[in-house]
Amino acid sequence: MLNIPFGKCFTYAPRQKLCILHVELSNGCSYQHTKYHKQTKNQWARDDPAFVVICSILLMVATLAYCAAYDHSAAHAVYVVISVLLFHFLITGVVIATCCWFLTNSYLREEAPFNSHVVEQRVEWLYAFDVHCNSFFPIFVLLYVIHYFLSPLLVAHGFIPLLLSNLLFMVAASYYHYLNFLGYDVLPFLERTTFFLYPIGAVIVLSPILILSGFNPSRYFMNLYFSQRL
């Protein structure tokens, strides 16, 4: 059984991020590593924390950039960084991973034929969290990096900033659910995985409603974390 040293995992994790960015063209190349893990280690999930660590570091750096631009208190900046890391990434990831783990194992697994000697397979919780981490990375690029550079425009008053902000959030949310679908679709013992695409329809329906109601998500989150009226 192959044993990959921890140091090499930090080379492997960024390579997966590059695959994720091209996932719509490569039909989920990052999840080809999933089959590799199953063949060599008899598990679907990664067995190292490198991907989570890298995502956390990138998220903290991006949040610090927001604090440097919009905050005036070091203590509050620390609070914002911890809040974003915990609630936007880790706690949300644990909740979503747990829901997907329960759903896939309870309702989406293929039933083995009666008196079959096929080994029963189940989705590991760690794999469900891996899927969340993979799906979160494009959200990070769109809503933490690109959004940062566009924030002076997105938080301005007017219809154009309102429209662009909602479109950016809509694309990010849709991309997350699409990658979430790919993560479970690659598992050969699951069926009806198109269920994970249904939230994209809800996002597309909800976005025009938010636009017509005048809700600007960029202004909302900036006011939420930095307590200033923009």
CYANA upper distance limits for C-alpha pairs under 8 A (distance plus 0.5 A):
  1 MET  CA     40 THR  CA      6.17
  1 MET  CA     41 LYS  CA      6.53
  2 LEU  CA     40 THR  CA      6.27
  2 LEU  CA     41 LYS  CA      7.19
  4 ILE  CA      8 LYS  CA      7.16
  4 ILE  CA      9 CYS  CA      7.59
  5 PRO  CA      9 CYS  CA      7.26
  6 PHE  CA     10 PHE  CA      7.71
  6 PHE  CA     48 ASP  CA      7.41
  6 PHE  CA     50 ALA  CA      8.35
  7 GLY  CA     11 THR  CA      7.90
  8 LYS  CA     12 TYR  CA      6.83
  9 CYS  CA     13 ALA  CA      6.50
  9 CYS  CA     48 ASP  CA      7.44
  9 CYS  CA     50 ALA  CA      6.46
 10 PHE  CA     14 PRO  CA      7.33
 10 PHE  CA     50 ALA  CA      5.99
 10 PHE  CA     51 PHE  CA      7.87
 11 THR  CA     15 ARG  CA      7.13
 12 TYR  CA     16 GLN  CA      6.95
 13 ALA  CA     17 LYS  CA      7.07
 13 ALA  CA     50 ALA  CA      6.83
 13 ALA  CA     51 PHE  CA      5.63
 13 ALA  CA     54 ILE  CA      8.36
 14 PRO  CA     18 LEU  CA      7.00
 14 PRO  CA     51 PHE  CA      8.09
 15 ARG  CA     19 CYS  CA      6.96
 16 GLN  CA     20 ILE  CA      6.69
 16 GLN  CA     30 SER  CA      5.81
 17 LYS  CA     21 LEU  CA      6.89
 17 LYS  CA     30 SER  CA      8.17
 17 LYS  CA    134 ASN  CA      7.95
 17 LYS  CA    137 PHE  CA      7.73
 18 LEU  CA     22 HIS  CA      7.18
 19 CYS  CA     23 VAL  CA      6.43
 19 CYS  CA     26 SER  CA      8.42
 19 CYS  CA     28 GLY  CA      7.94
 19 CYS  CA     29 CYS  CA      6.23
 19 CYS  CA     30 SER  CA      5.53
 20 ILE  CA     28 GLY  CA      7.55
 20 ILE  CA     29 CYS  CA      7.79
 20 ILE  CA     30 SER  CA      6.33
 20 ILE  CA    134 ASN  CA      7.46
 20 ILE  CA    137 PHE  CA      8.32
 20 ILE  CA    138 PRO  CA      8.17
 21 LEU  CA    138 PRO  CA      7.34
 22 HIS  CA     26 SER  CA      6.62
 22 HIS  CA     28 GLY  CA      8.43
 22 HIS  CA     29 CYS  CA      8.48
 23 VAL  CA     27 ASN  CA      5.97
 23 VAL  CA     28 GLY  CA      5.08
 23 VAL  CA     29 CYS  CA      6.64
 23 VAL  CA     30 SER  CA      7.76
 24 GLU  CA     28 GLY  CA      7.32
 28 GLY  CA     32 GLN  CA      7.65
 28 GLY  CA    179 LEU  CA      8.50
 28 GLY  CA    182 LEU  CA      7.02
 29 CYS  CA     33 HIS  CA      8.13
 30 SER  CA     34 THR  CA      8.13
 31 TYR  CA     35 LYS  CA      7.68
 31 TYR  CA    182 LEU  CA      8.31
 31 TYR  CA    183 GLY  CA      7.08
 31 TYR  CA    186 VAL  CA      7.47
 32 GLN  CA     36 TYR  CA      7.18
 33 HIS  CA     37 HIS  CA      6.76
 34 THR  CA     38 LYS  CA      6.88
 34 THR  CA     44 TRP  CA      6.20
 34 THR  CA     45 ALA  CA      7.56
 34 THR  CA     46 ARG  CA      8.42
 35 LYS  CA     39 GLN  CA      6.65
 35 LYS  CA     44 TRP  CA      7.59
 36 TYR  CA     40 THR  CA      6.63
 37 HIS  CA     41 LYS  CA      5.90
 37 HIS  CA     42 ASN  CA      7.17
 37 HIS  CA     43 GLN  CA      6.56
 37 HIS  CA     44 TRP  CA      6.36
 37 HIS  CA     45 ALA  CA      7.66
 37 HIS  CA     46 ARG  CA      7.57
 38 LYS  CA     42 ASN  CA      4.89
 38 LYS  CA     43 GLN  CA      5.12
 38 LYS  CA     44 TRP  CA      5.57
 39 GLN  CA     43 GLN  CA      8.36
 44 TRP  CA    123 VAL  CA      8.28
 44 TRP  CA    124 GLU  CA      7.62
 44 TRP  CA    127 TYR  CA      6.55
 45 ALA  CA    124 GLU  CA      7.45
 45 ALA  CA    126 LEU  CA      6.18
 45 ALA  CA    127 TYR  CA      4.65
 45 ALA  CA    128 ALA  CA      8.44
 45 ALA  CA    130 ASP  CA      7.12
 46 ARG  CA    126 LEU  CA      8.14
 46 ARG  CA    127 TYR  CA      7.62
 46 ARG  CA    130 ASP  CA      7.72
 49 PRO  CA     53 VAL  CA      6.58
 50 ALA  CA     54 ILE  CA      6.58
 51 PHE  CA     55 CYS  CA      6.66
 51 PHE  CA    133 CYS  CA      8.09
 52 VAL  CA     56 SER  CA      6.55
 52 VAL  CA    133 CYS  CA      7.37
 53 VAL  CA     57 ILE  CA      6.67
 54 ILE  CA     58 LEU  CA      6.66
 55 CYS  CA     59 LEU  CA      6.56
 55 CYS  CA    133 CYS  CA      8.16
 55 CYS  CA    137 PHE  CA      7.76
 56 SER  CA     60 MET  CA      6.63
 56 SER  CA     85 LEU  CA      7.19
 56 SER  CA     89 PHE  CA      8.44
 57 ILE  CA     61 VAL  CA      6.70
 58 LEU  CA     62 ALA  CA      6.68
 59 LEU  CA     63 THR  CA      6.59
 59 LEU  CA     85 LEU  CA      7.29
 59 LEU  CA    140 PHE  CA      7.65
 59 LEU  CA    144 TYR  CA      8.14
 60 MET  CA     64 LEU  CA      6.57
 60 MET  CA     81 VAL  CA      6.43
 60 MET  CA     85 LEU  CA      7.31
 61 VAL  CA     65 ALA  CA      6.86
 62 ALA  CA     66 TYR  CA      7.09
 62 ALA  CA    144 TYR  CA      6.66
 62 ALA  CA    145 VAL  CA      7.21
 63 THR  CA     67 CYS  CA      6.78
 63 THR  CA     80 VAL  CA      8.05
 63 THR  CA     81 VAL  CA      6.31
 63 THR  CA     84 VAL  CA      8.01
 63 THR  CA    144 TYR  CA      7.98
 64 LEU  CA     68 ALA  CA      6.55
 64 LEU  CA     77 ALA  CA      7.65
 64 LEU  CA     81 VAL  CA      7.23
 65 ALA  CA     69 ALA  CA      6.84
 66 TYR  CA     70 TYR  CA      6.44
 66 TYR  CA     71 ASP  CA      8.00
 66 TYR  CA    148 TYR  CA      7.47
 67 CYS  CA     71 ASP  CA      5.14
 67 CYS  CA     72 HIS  CA      8.14
 67 CYS  CA     77 ALA  CA      6.14
 67 CYS  CA     80 VAL  CA      8.31
 68 ALA  CA     72 HIS  CA      8.09
 70 TYR  CA    226 PHE  CA      7.29
 71 ASP  CA     76 HIS  CA      8.10
 71 ASP  CA     77 ALA  CA      7.14
 71 ASP  CA    226 PHE  CA      6.75
 72 HIS  CA     77 ALA  CA      8.47
 73 SER  CA     77 ALA  CA      6.62
 74 ALA  CA     78 VAL  CA      6.85
 75 ALA  CA     79 TYR  CA      6.95
 76 HIS  CA     80 VAL  CA      6.66
 77 ALA  CA     81 VAL  CA      6.69
 78 VAL  CA     82 ILE  CA      6.72
 79 TYR  CA     83 SER  CA      6.53
 80 VAL  CA     84 VAL  CA      6.53
 80 VAL  CA    225 TYR  CA      7.13
 81 VAL  CA     85 LEU  CA      6.61
 82 ILE  CA     86 LEU  CA      6.50
 83 SER  CA     87 PHE  CA      6.23
 83 SER  CA     88 HIS  CA      8.04
 84 VAL  CA     88 HIS  CA      5.55
 84 VAL  CA     89 PHE  CA      7.58
 85 LEU  CA     89 PHE  CA      5.98
 85 LEU  CA     90 LEU  CA      6.95
 86 LEU  CA     90 LEU  CA      5.42
 86 LEU  CA     91 ILE  CA      6.06
 86 LEU  CA     92 THR  CA      8.31
 87 PHE  CA     91 ILE  CA      5.62
 87 PHE  CA     92 THR  CA      6.26
 88 HIS  CA     92 THR  CA      6.39
 88 HIS  CA     93 GLY  CA      8.42
 89 PHE  CA     93 GLY  CA      6.15
 89 PHE  CA    136 PHE  CA      8.19
 90 LEU  CA     94 VAL  CA      6.64
 91 ILE  CA     95 VAL  CA      6.77
 92 THR  CA     96 ILE  CA      6.62
 93 GLY  CA     97 ALA  CA      6.27
 93 GLY  CA    129 PHE  CA      6.91
 93 GLY  CA    132 HIS  CA      6.44
 93 GLY  CA    133 CYS  CA      7.97
 94 VAL  CA     98 THR  CA      6.47
 94 VAL  CA    129 PHE  CA      7.18
 95 VAL  CA     99 CYS  CA      6.76
 96 ILE  CA    100 CYS  CA      6.63
 96 ILE  CA    129 PHE  CA      8.46
 96 ILE  CA    132 HIS  CA      7.92
 97 ALA  CA    101 TRP  CA      6.34
 97 ALA  CA    125 TRP  CA      7.33
 97 ALA  CA    128 ALA  CA      5.33
 97 ALA  CA    129 PHE  CA      5.46
 97 ALA  CA    131 VAL  CA      8.32
 97 ALA  CA    132 HIS  CA      7.05
 98 THR  CA    102 PHE  CA      6.61
 98 THR  CA    125 TRP  CA      7.29
 98 THR  CA    128 ALA  CA      7.82
 98 THR  CA    129 PHE  CA      8.46
 99 CYS  CA    103 LEU  CA      6.55
100 CYS  CA    104 THR  CA      6.43
100 CYS  CA    128 ALA  CA      7.14
101 TRP  CA    105 ASN  CA      6.68
101 TRP  CA    123 VAL  CA      6.79
101 TRP  CA    124 GLU  CA      7.56
101 TRP  CA    125 TRP  CA      6.25
101 TRP  CA    128 ALA  CA      6.37
102 PHE  CA    106 SER  CA      6.36
103 LEU  CA    107 TYR  CA      6.20
103 LEU  CA    108 LEU  CA      7.33
104 THR  CA    108 LEU  CA      5.13
104 THR  CA    109 ARG  CA      6.70
104 THR  CA    123 VAL  CA      7.44
104 THR  CA    190 LEU  CA      7.75
105 ASN  CA    109 ARG  CA      6.36
105 ASN  CA    122 ARG  CA      6.50
105 ASN  CA    123 VAL  CA      6.72
108 LEU  CA    190 LEU  CA      5.97
108 LEU  CA    191 GLU  CA      5.87
108 LEU  CA    192 ARG  CA      6.77
108 LEU  CA    193 THR  CA      7.57
109 ARG  CA    122 ARG  CA      8.15
109 ARG  CA    189 PHE  CA      6.32
109 ARG  CA    190 LEU  CA      4.95
109 ARG  CA    191 GLU  CA      6.51
110 GLU  CA    189 PHE  CA      6.07
110 GLU  CA    190 LEU  CA      6.12
110 GLU  CA    191 GLU  CA      6.53
112 ALA  CA    116 SER  CA      6.98
112 ALA  CA    118 VAL  CA      7.57
112 ALA  CA    120 GLU  CA      8.00
121 GLN  CA    189 PHE  CA      7.42
123 VAL  CA    127 TYR  CA      7.30
123 VAL  CA    128 ALA  CA      7.70
124 GLU  CA    128 ALA  CA      7.03
125 TRP  CA    129 PHE  CA      6.90
126 LEU  CA    130 ASP  CA      6.63
127 TYR  CA    131 VAL  CA      6.74
128 ALA  CA    132 HIS  CA      6.98
129 PHE  CA    133 CYS  CA      6.82
130 ASP  CA    134 ASN  CA      6.73
131 VAL  CA    135 SER  CA      6.57
131 VAL  CA    179 LEU  CA      8.26
131 VAL  CA    180 ASN  CA      6.54
131 VAL  CA    183 GLY  CA      6.08
131 VAL  CA    184 TYR  CA      8.40
132 HIS  CA    136 PHE  CA      6.43
132 HIS  CA    180 ASN  CA      7.22
133 CYS  CA    137 PHE  CA      7.03
134 ASN  CA    179 LEU  CA      7.82
134 ASN  CA    180 ASN  CA      8.46
135 SER  CA    139 ILE  CA      7.86
135 SER  CA    175 TYR  CA      8.00
135 SER  CA    176 TYR  CA      5.30
135 SER  CA    177 HIS  CA      7.74
135 SER  CA    178 TYR  CA      8.48
135 SER  CA    179 LEU  CA      5.66
135 SER  CA    180 ASN  CA      6.30
136 PHE  CA    140 PHE  CA      6.75
136 PHE  CA    176 TYR  CA      6.73
137 PHE  CA    141 VAL  CA      6.92
138 PRO  CA    142 LEU  CA      6.62
138 PRO  CA    172 ALA  CA      7.41
138 PRO  CA    175 TYR  CA      7.65
138 PRO  CA    176 TYR  CA      7.61
139 ILE  CA    143 LEU  CA      6.10
139 ILE  CA    144 TYR  CA      7.95
139 ILE  CA    172 ALA  CA      5.66
139 ILE  CA    173 ALA  CA      7.72
139 ILE  CA    175 TYR  CA      8.09
139 ILE  CA    176 TYR  CA      7.19
140 PHE  CA    144 TYR  CA      5.57
140 PHE  CA    145 VAL  CA      7.17
141 VAL  CA    145 VAL  CA      5.54
141 VAL  CA    146 ILE  CA      6.73
142 LEU  CA    146 ILE  CA      5.59
142 LEU  CA    147 HIS  CA      6.61
142 LEU  CA    168 LEU  CA      7.66
142 LEU  CA    172 ALA  CA      6.76
143 LEU  CA    147 HIS  CA      5.39
143 LEU  CA    148 TYR  CA      7.93
143 LEU  CA    168 LEU  CA      7.99
143 LEU  CA    169 PHE  CA      7.63
143 LEU  CA    172 ALA  CA      7.64
144 TYR  CA    148 TYR  CA      6.30
145 VAL  CA    149 PHE  CA      7.29
146 ILE  CA    150 LEU  CA      6.81
147 HIS  CA    151 SER  CA      6.06
147 HIS  CA    154 LEU  CA      8.46
150 LEU  CA    154 LEU  CA      6.57
151 SER  CA    155 VAL  CA      6.38
151 SER  CA    218 SER  CA      7.95
152 PRO  CA    156 ALA  CA      7.08
153 LEU  CA    161 PRO  CA      6.57
154 LEU  CA    161 PRO  CA      5.06
154 LEU  CA    162 LEU  CA      7.35
154 LEU  CA    164 LEU  CA      7.29
154 LEU  CA    165 SER  CA      6.16
154 LEU  CA    218 SER  CA      6.78
154 LEU  CA    219 ARG  CA      7.98
155 VAL  CA    161 PRO  CA      7.06
155 VAL  CA    162 LEU  CA      8.43
155 VAL  CA    216 ASN  CA      8.18
155 VAL  CA    218 SER  CA      6.38
155 VAL  CA    219 ARG  CA      5.50
155 VAL  CA    230 LEU  CA      7.06
156 ALA  CA    161 PRO  CA      6.55
156 ALA  CA    230 LEU  CA      7.71
157 HIS  CA    161 PRO  CA      7.20
157 HIS  CA    162 LEU  CA      8.07
158 GLY  CA    162 LEU  CA      6.96
159 PHE  CA    163 LEU  CA      6.51
160 ILE  CA    164 LEU  CA      6.58
161 PRO  CA    165 SER  CA      6.43
161 PRO  CA    216 ASN  CA      8.39
162 LEU  CA    166 ASN  CA      6.82
162 LEU  CA    211 ILE  CA      7.20
162 LEU  CA    214 GLY  CA      7.57
162 LEU  CA    215 PHE  CA      7.65
162 LEU  CA    216 ASN  CA      5.67
163 LEU  CA    167 LEU  CA      6.64
163 LEU  CA    211 ILE  CA      6.87
164 LEU  CA    168 LEU  CA      6.58
165 SER  CA    169 PHE  CA      6.82
165 SER  CA    216 ASN  CA      6.86
165 SER  CA    217 PRO  CA      6.95
165 SER  CA    218 SER  CA      6.54
166 ASN  CA    170 MET  CA      6.45
166 ASN  CA    207 SER  CA      6.92
166 ASN  CA    210 LEU  CA      8.08
166 ASN  CA    211 ILE  CA      7.32
166 ASN  CA    216 ASN  CA      7.12
166 ASN  CA    217 PRO  CA      7.08
167 LEU  CA    171 VAL  CA      6.62
167 LEU  CA    207 SER  CA      8.01
168 LEU  CA    172 ALA  CA      6.72
169 PHE  CA    173 ALA  CA      6.57
169 PHE  CA    217 PRO  CA      8.14
170 MET  CA    174 SER  CA      6.53
170 MET  CA    203 VAL  CA      6.85
170 MET  CA    204 ILE  CA      7.42
170 MET  CA    207 SER  CA      7.10
171 VAL  CA    175 TYR  CA      6.43
172 ALA  CA    176 TYR  CA      6.70
173 ALA  CA    177 HIS  CA      6.97
173 ALA  CA    200 ILE  CA      7.99
173 ALA  CA    203 VAL  CA      7.73
174 SER  CA    178 TYR  CA      6.65
174 SER  CA    199 PRO  CA      8.18
174 SER  CA    200 ILE  CA      5.56
174 SER  CA    203 VAL  CA      7.38
175 TYR  CA    179 LEU  CA      6.71
176 TYR  CA    180 ASN  CA      6.61
177 HIS  CA    181 PHE  CA      6.64
177 HIS  CA    196 PHE  CA      7.04
177 HIS  CA    197 LEU  CA      6.71
177 HIS  CA    199 PRO  CA      7.33
177 HIS  CA    200 ILE  CA      7.01
178 TYR  CA    182 LEU  CA      6.92
178 TYR  CA    196 PHE  CA      7.98
178 TYR  CA    197 LEU  CA      6.64
178 TYR  CA    200 ILE  CA      8.14
179 LEU  CA    183 GLY  CA      6.69
180 ASN  CA    184 TYR  CA      7.26
180 ASN  CA    196 PHE  CA      7.31
181 PHE  CA    185 ASP  CA      6.42
181 PHE  CA    193 THR  CA      7.04
181 PHE  CA    194 THR  CA      7.22
181 PHE  CA    195 PHE  CA      8.39
181 PHE  CA    196 PHE  CA      5.52
181 PHE  CA    197 LEU  CA      6.68
182 LEU  CA    186 VAL  CA      6.71
183 GLY  CA    187 LEU  CA      8.10
184 TYR  CA    190 LEU  CA      7.81
184 TYR  CA    193 THR  CA      7.03
185 ASP  CA    190 LEU  CA      7.54
185 ASP  CA    191 GLU  CA      8.31
185 ASP  CA    193 THR  CA      6.15
185 ASP  CA    194 THR  CA      8.34
194 THR  CA    198 TYR  CA      7.75
197 LEU  CA    201 GLY  CA      8.00
198 TYR  CA    202 ALA  CA      7.39
199 PRO  CA    203 VAL  CA      6.70
200 ILE  CA    204 ILE  CA      6.72
201 GLY  CA    205 VAL  CA      6.70
202 ALA  CA    206 LEU  CA      6.48
203 VAL  CA    207 SER  CA      6.56
204 ILE  CA    208 PRO  CA      7.90
205 VAL  CA    209 ILE  CA      7.67
206 LEU  CA    210 LEU  CA      6.83
207 SER  CA    211 ILE  CA      6.74
208 PRO  CA    212 LEU  CA      6.56
209 ILE  CA    213 SER  CA      6.59
210 LEU  CA    214 GLY  CA      6.74
210 LEU  CA    215 PHE  CA      5.77
210 LEU  CA    216 ASN  CA      8.22
211 ILE  CA    215 PHE  CA      6.47
211 ILE  CA    216 ASN  CA      7.99
215 PHE  CA    220 TYR  CA      8.46
216 ASN  CA    220 TYR  CA      6.76
217 PRO  CA    221 PHE  CA      6.70
218 SER  CA    222 MET  CA      6.65
219 ARG  CA    223 ASN  CA      6.50
219 ARG  CA    230 LEU  CA      7.23
220 TYR  CA    224 LEU  CA      6.54
221 PHE  CA    225 TYR  CA      6.67
222 MET  CA    226 PHE  CA      6.23
222 MET  CA    227 SER  CA      7.93
222 MET  CA    228 GLN  CA      8.10
223 ASN  CA    227 SER  CA      5.29
223 ASN  CA    228 GLN  CA      5.75
223 ASN  CA    229 ARG  CA      6.56
223 ASN  CA    230 LEU  CA      7.63
